[in-house]
Amino acid sequence: MKRNETLIWERNKHIPRGPFNTHPIFAQKAKGALIIDVDGKEYVDFAGGIGVANVGHCDEEVVKAIRDQAGQYIHTCFHVVMYEPYVELAKRLNALTPGQFSKKTLFVNSGAEAVENAVKVARHATGRPGLIAFDDAFHGRTLLALSLTSKTKPYKYGFAPFVPEVYRMPYAYCYRCAFGLKYPSCEMRCANFLKEFFQIHVPPEHVAALIAEPVLGEGGFVVPPKEFFKILQGICHDNGILLIADEVQSGFGRTARMFAIEHYGVEPDLITMAKSMAGGLPLGAVTGRSELMDHPQVGGLGGTFAGNPLACRAALAVLDQFEKKGLLARAEKIGERVLKTFKEFYDQYPAVGDVRGLGAMVGMELVVDRKTKEPATALTKQLIEFCREKGLLMIPAGRNSNIIRPLMPLAITDEQLERGLTIIEHGLQDIHQSR
Ligand SMILES: Cc1ncc(COP(=O)(O)O)c(C=O)c1O
């Protein structure tokens, strides 16, 4: 087997630099919450392939479902010859997603494609072009999704022109409030700002949908106050604007509910999902009100590989495993443990500026100075590298890449979780001593 060093050299020779690599290692094997690299080193995985491995790497039932399906048929294209797993999975998701109304589901290949299709459905159904997205949002890298994504470098830089009719307003990022206010005395200025937004940026009659992540993923695990989405939805509803919840990262149990928006008591018109749906196979979905989903004409939606049978079978196994293994309850427990530990880090280490979380979506923001809140980008990189050396894989988030966002598989054992948290603590100690 080739070693990391050789493979990195080959990677640099044959693959463009654009697709980034957080860690200079190649995988040999992955199981549960552990990854072994080609040099034989074992890592606890707090990245989960960016929130994809919620059910754990190579879950036995998921692998079995994929193997079984591969022995029957791998691809017929749903548009040519249909297959049951597509229908079965749609049925399950229609029942599982929030919303006491009739729903339908469309499958695609990725999160970005899910976002693109939700927008297509929303525009078709409302006959309006406008889209409202948020600061620090991440909705994908295809050109429409990228137009909705917020971070300039590295995501958007050099890729203009973007899709027109995208309008952007501040998110409920309380630690760095765009209005300089404090919750709850702010009286949810950020959400109520939407009314003013219609006066100064775009008239409501022009807007098809408002798209929001219920908890910011790439934006840094930012958890809005509980009223945020209720207020937004109320204003949207009054103006005939659809609410799209982008659950690509927050969905499938990460916040200890199947979908994070459930915490807010809001029923979105359309929900996008992908990442951890199919245990690692590429699959995305849009679930929404039947009358909206049925609006585009026959042939207006779809794709050659969209809703691939292997991915649908894997996703059905993932849903079964969520029930069998009680992964929502497990997410709650993991979240409590991580939040408690991160709060202890806050008490001990001045570099920790903020800790916040919802279920197992817990973020820790690092700063150079607690007063100025200057983001500690270099320090975060240093911490992540220290952790890798000691056998823990993590990824950063946030507009300044200064937020630690654990996305460990929910199948992680207590021992592996403790091992990972201890390594982070050692990293913070190391930083503290070298300051
Ligand atoms: C909230 C959200 N939406 C969309 C996407 C895009 O998903 P994909 O990378 O599968 O295209 C991501 C990816 O990180 C995401 O976090």
The ligand as an ORCA input file, in Angstrom:
! r2SCAN-3c Opt
* xyz 0 1
  C     -26.299     23.819      4.904
  C     -25.648     23.287      3.672
  N     -26.285     23.367      2.497
  C     -25.749     22.883      1.374
  C     -24.497     22.300      1.378
  C     -23.917     21.770      0.096
  O     -23.884     20.384      0.142
  P     -22.962     19.552     -0.869
  O     -21.540     19.789     -0.448
  O     -23.408     18.131     -0.698
  O     -23.244     20.069     -2.236
  C     -23.792     22.192      2.570
  C     -22.448     21.586      2.607
  O     -21.682     21.740      3.532
  C     -24.371     22.698      3.757
  O     -23.740     22.628      4.926
*
